[in-house]
Amino acid sequence: MKSFFALFALSSLALAHFDLEYPDSVDGNDNAMDQAPCGGATISFTDDADDVTDFFVGGDAIALTPTHPRQNWLFRATLDKTASGNWTQIYPIFEQSELGTICMPRVTVPDEWAGQQGVISVAASASDGLLFSCALVRFVSGTSTRTPEDCRNTTTSLSFSNDSTLSALVDNNASSSNSSSGASSTGSSSSSSNSNSGSTSTSSPSSDGVSLLGQSFGMMISASVGALLVAVTLV
């Protein structure tokens, strides 16, 4: 019996991770995702352009797939190419309370970062501790005009939250505008008070995110109604 519970505990820990779908995550070890700052992954910029993803400073997507049903999320970034510090919060901390893919389609970073390379880190805080994953990026001017294939929202149980454990992972942390009006919105963010030093980028969901979520609901409802009509016709 003890062996059974030990095996169950180990299998639960093995599942305690998440996938950073976009930008492309640095290859690491799922069993080391509790290691800051990048889940045990080695951060190394090379001449291989495939290792680095262009990220638009005026708004770009961050997409992930969680395996915990409930946890809080922090998006942060740094120009430190060793990922050892100077982290800037680039989106308000939010809570996810059900399983499903998550995508924030328009996350912004300081405009002056354009033309430089850096690291985007996603940190999750759940009942069993912190998990990390990172992406190597090249910050470019403008706003992304395309939606990555991995940018999908299949959960609507999202709300802004306060999490002191996650806030402590940001350098020179300042209060961010985590407004309750953004509840259940997978919204885009409009950044203000961005600085080149480690800080919090104050953000709030815009109508773009609400519109995106509304469109998803509309397609789901239309599909359900269509299926119901077909079923009634067949009967």
Residue pairs with C-beta under 8 A, 6 or more apart in sequence:
13 31
13 128
14 30
14 31
15 67
16 33
16 67
16 68
16 126
16 128
16 131
17 30
17 33
17 67
17 131
18 33
18 64
18 65
18 66
18 67
18 68
18 122
18 124
18 131
18 133
19 25
19 64
19 65
19 133
20 62
20 63
20 64
20 122
20 133
20 134
20 135
21 63
21 64
21 65
21 101
21 103
21 148
21 150
21 151
22 53
22 61
22 62
22 63
22 103
22 148
22 150
22 151
23 53
23 55
23 60
23 62
23 120
23 135
23 136
23 137
24 53
24 135
25 41
25 133
25 134
25 135
26 38
26 41
26 42
26 43
26 133
26 134
26 135
26 136
27 41
28 38
28 39
28 40
28 41
28 42
28 133
29 39
29 40
29 41
31 40
32 39
32 40
33 39
33 40
33 131
33 132
33 133
34 129
34 130
34 131
34 132
35 132
36 123
36 130
36 132
36 169
37 83
37 84
37 87
37 119
37 121
37 132
37 134
38 83
38 119
38 121
38 132
38 133
38 134
39 131
39 132
39 133
39 134
41 133
41 134
43 81
43 82
43 83
43 119
43 134
43 136
45 51
45 52
45 81
45 117
45 136
51 136
52 117
52 136
52 137
52 138
53 135
53 136
53 137
53 138
54 137
54 138
54 140
55 109
55 120
55 137
55 138
55 139
55 140
56 139
56 140
56 141
56 142
56 143
56 144
57 108
57 109
57 110
57 111
57 113
57 114
57 139
57 140
57 141
57 142
58 108
58 111
58 141
58 142
58 143
58 144
59 105
59 106
59 107
59 108
59 143
59 144
59 188
59 189
60 106
60 107
60 143
60 144
61 103
61 104
61 105
61 106
61 107
61 144
61 147
61 148
61 151
62 75
62 91
62 103
62 104
62 107
62 120
62 122
63 101
63 102
63 103
63 104
63 148
63 150
63 151
63 152
64 73
64 101
64 102
64 103
64 122
64 133
65 101
65 102
66 96
66 99
66 100
66 102
66 124
67 99
68 96
68 99
68 124
68 126
68 127
69 97
69 98
69 99
70 95
70 96
70 97
70 98
70 126
70 127
71 95
71 96
71 124
71 125
71 126
71 127
72 93
72 94
72 95
72 96
72 124
72 125
72 126
72 161
72 163
72 166
73 93
73 94
73 95
73 96
73 102
73 122
73 123
73 124
73 125
73 166
74 89
74 91
74 93
74 122
74 123
74 124
74 125
74 163
74 166
74 167
74 169
74 170
75 89
75 90
75 91
75 104
75 107
75 120
75 121
75 122
76 87
76 88
76 89
76 90
76 120
76 121
76 123
76 169
76 170
77 87
77 88
77 90
77 109
77 113
77 118
77 119
77 120
77 121
77 137
78 85
78 86
78 87
78 88
78 118
78 119
78 121
78 198
79 86
79 113
79 116
79 117
79 118
79 196
80 86
80 118
80 119
81 117
81 118
81 119
83 119
83 121
83 134
85 171
85 198
86 171
86 197
86 198
87 121
87 169
87 170
87 171
87 198
88 109
88 110
88 170
88 171
88 194
88 195
88 197
88 198
88 199
88 200
88 201
89 167
89 170
89 173
89 176
89 199
89 200
89 201
90 107
90 108
90 109
90 120
90 189
90 191
90 201
90 203
91 104
91 107
91 189
91 201
91 203
92 160
92 176
92 177
92 178
92 179
92 182
92 189
92 202
92 203
92 204
93 160
93 161
93 162
93 163
93 166
93 167
93 176
93 178
94 158
94 159
94 160
94 161
94 178
94 182
95 158
95 159
95 160
95 161
96 102
96 155
96 157
96 158
97 157
97 158
97 159
98 155
98 157
99 155
100 153
100 154
100 155
100 157
101 150
101 152
101 153
101 154
101 155
102 153
102 155
102 158
102 186
103 148
103 150
103 151
103 152
103 153
103 186
104 186
104 187
104 188
104 189
104 209
105 147
105 151
105 186
105 188
105 208
105 209
105 212
106 143
106 144
106 187
106 188
106 189
106 206
106 208
106 209
107 188
107 189
107 203
108 189
108 190
108 191
108 194
108 201
108 203
109 139
109 191
109 194
109 201
110 191
110 194
110 195
110 196
110 201
111 141
111 194
112 194
112 196
113 139
113 196
114 139
114 140
114 141
115 139
115 140
115 141
116 138
116 139
117 136
117 137
117 138
117 139
118 137
118 139
119 134
119 135
119 136
119 137
120 134
120 135
120 137
121 132
121 133
121 134
122 132
122 133
122 134
123 130
123 131
123 132
123 166
123 169
124 130
124 131
124 132
125 163
125 165
125 166
130 165
130 166
153 186
153 212
153 213
153 216
156 184
156 186
156 213
156 217
157 184
158 183
158 184
158 185
158 186
159 180
159 182
159 183
159 184
160 178
160 179
160 180
160 182
160 183
161 178
162 178
167 173
170 198
170 199
170 200
171 197
171 198
171 199
172 197
172 198
172 199
172 200
173 199
173 200
174 193
174 199
174 200
174 202
175 200
176 200
176 201
176 202
176 203
177 202
177 203
177 204
179 204
181 204
181 205
182 204
182 205
182 209
184 213
185 205
185 209
185 210
185 213
186 205
186 209
186 212
186 213
187 204
187 205
187 206
187 208
187 209
187 210
187 212
187 213
188 205
188 206
188 208
188 209
188 212
189 201
189 203
189 204
189 205
189 206
190 203
190 204
190 206
191 201
191 202
191 203
192 201
192 202
193 199
193 200
193 201
193 202
194 201
